[in-house]
Amino acid sequence: MMLLALVDLVIGIAFGFFHKGAEDYRGLIRNSAITGVILSIVLLVLSAWLLPEEITSGFAFVGVFGLLVQLIIFVIIFIIGAFVGDKLEQVIRK
């Protein structure tokens, strides 16, 4: 599961780096949240397929609530990655 979180972070960094408009933080949050939800659902399905015995990935939560917590964590990781990518774009392109 940690590998999928790392993949989520790397994709978030790439999303932030290639996203147009460096100072449009409201648009960046909105677009990265929407993309993060879609990517998180894909990653959760992928993790359920690859690791069916580890549905909650170490959380004490089970079932739908555990999946919702994981979805929120993946979205937060993606948004952080998008902001890191945006800052990298600002530093590199100047």
N, C-alpha and C positions, 0 to 999 in steps of 0.2 A: 504494500500500500504506500510505503514511503517513496518508492520509485514512481508511482503514479502522481504523487504530490510534487515530486521534483519535475516530472514532465509537465505538469500543470503550471509550475512556476516558470519554466523555460518558455513555454508557449505564451504565457502572460508577458514575459519580458520581450519576446519577439513582437507581440501584439502592440505593446506600448512603444517599441522602437519604430515600428513601421506605421503607426497611427499618425495621421496628419494633424497639425495644430498642436503645438507644444503647450500653450497656456490655457487651452480649453479643458479645464479639469472637470467641469460638470459633464461635458460630453464624453470625456474619457471614462469617468466613473460609470455613466449610463451604458456606454457601449461595452465596456469591459465587464460590467455586471451581467448584461444580456448574454454576451459571448461566454462568460464564465459559467452561467447557469447551464447553457447548452453543453459546453465542454465538460462540466462536472457530471451531468447526467450520463454522457458518453463514458467518462472515466469510471463512474460507479457501476455501470452495466459491464464494462470491461473487467473491473475488479471482481464483480460477482461471477463472471464467467471464468476468470483465471483462478480465483481463490474462493470457491463456493463455501468452504468450511469457515472462512473468516469474513462473514457478512458484515460484522460491525467493526472489524479491524482494530480490535483491542479496546474499544470503548465499552463502558459499562451499559450503554444504552442498547436496546435491541429493537429489532423490527423497523417500522416506518420512522419512528423518532430517531433512531440511530442513523438511518440513511439520510434524514433531513439534516442532522448535525454534520454529517460528512459532506453533504452538498454545500452547506454554508461555509464549512472550512475550505473546501475546494474553491469556492467563489472568492473568499477572502484572499487566499493564496494567489489566485489569478489577478485580482485587483492590485495586490502588492507588486506582483510581477509587472503589471502594466505600468504602474508608476515608476518602477525601477527602469524599465525600458524607455519610458519617456524622458527620465533624467539622463540616461545614457545617450539618448538622441541629442539632447541639448548640449551635453559636454562634447560629444564627438563632432557634431556638425558645426560647432562654433570655431 
